[in-house]
């Protein structure tokens, strides 16, 4: 990592530590004063993993045993119905038996808070920070908020550090019993070590005027405006040969939309939005692009599960490129519990990604269709013994024909044994495979590979209430 990036990360960690401390003191101080309930869950996981291809390399496969030591803490606080706070943090020390230069510490932090600031003001906030070198840790759910799920296919295969932080905050003011005014802030930071991809920082600033058309059913109409600012930078040292640093390749998307949420019944709700987006940029090739955007979604609550279907059309970024992308994305999730012991989930996503212009990175700026599906099952056979299995299939279908289509597969199966309250033993097998269309040999991201892992871990996770 370059010196200036280390200094930036150190400064950011310093500020973040003090912000979290201030939040915890202000929100948790009343616990002891008023006798409210606080749940504290510390944990310690010690595990051993065998990996037959730690670099996910197609030819020179290197295997190793990796020891993991992961202390953690989770804090849950709910003094009243309208206030909830959840904070969790877990570093994981990864120690390689044969490849000591690959030792690293990953970090996973989550913060969620919702609380009324006054009688008419309500605040919600969240933050998720991931720092890792393990490619398997970067796989995100199919219904992740990101509209371009195929934006970083290169760095997601490499053992190089990735920093991803997603933060959101919204402040809602009740103007009248039917009318509300909201302010929204979102931030995304993606910092990768891959010099063929760009780092990205994204900000969203928005406001929304809402009106309850039916108080009893909570049907609501909303008029919203937001500005999303995309900025990019080359991930290389300017002193290096052939490094052409780019700091001004960003753009801003302005969106005005009208939406409506309608609760059709106690078990079925629908929401729809339609808007217009236009872009502003110093780059002439992407300045002034515009499009109609919007979305449509349904949530159906079943007797033993839930079905969610969504469609979204937005302007987004190329992620690893400084390009504009129009994303048309369908997502769905079906959760079904046929018996109290069995839980099944089927999630899927289909995205049509239209890259607006070519840019300096020709490796990842082609139009494509991205499809992924993830079935999973959990079976609690006995009170102290449970099994789980999941399969992930992801296909990237490129439209130009001069780039090989990519197919990723992952299979996981495991068992969890509860030794006693708070002590768990987890045994997992994980297989990952990447392949390409054999008819097209040019412009591959990387070569094909396969990877097998066996993980055994013991976790101690007691719960304390104050």
Secondary structure as UniProt FT lines:
FT   HELIX           3..34
FT   STRAND          38..51
FT   TURN            54..55
FT   STRAND          64..80
FT   TURN            81..82
FT   STRAND          83..96
FT   HELIX           100..102
FT   STRAND          104..118
FT   TURN            119..120
FT   STRAND          121..132
FT   HELIX           135..138
FT   TURN            142..143
FT   TURN            149..150
FT   TURN            153..154
FT   HELIX           155..157
FT   STRAND          162..174
FT   STRAND          179..192
FT   TURN            195..196
FT   STRAND          198..214
FT   TURN            215..218
FT   STRAND          219..234
FT   TURN            238..239
FT   TURN            241..242
FT   STRAND          251..263
FT   STRAND          268..280
FT   TURN            284..288
FT   STRAND          290..302
FT   TURN            303..304
FT   STRAND          305..317
FT   STRAND          324..339
FT   TURN            340..341
FT   STRAND          342..355
FT   TURN            362..363
FT   STRAND          368..382
FT   TURN            383..384
FT   STRAND          385..398
FT   STRAND          406..420
FT   TURN            421..422
FT   STRAND          423..436
FT   TURN            438..439
FT   STRAND          449..460
FT   STRAND          464..465
//
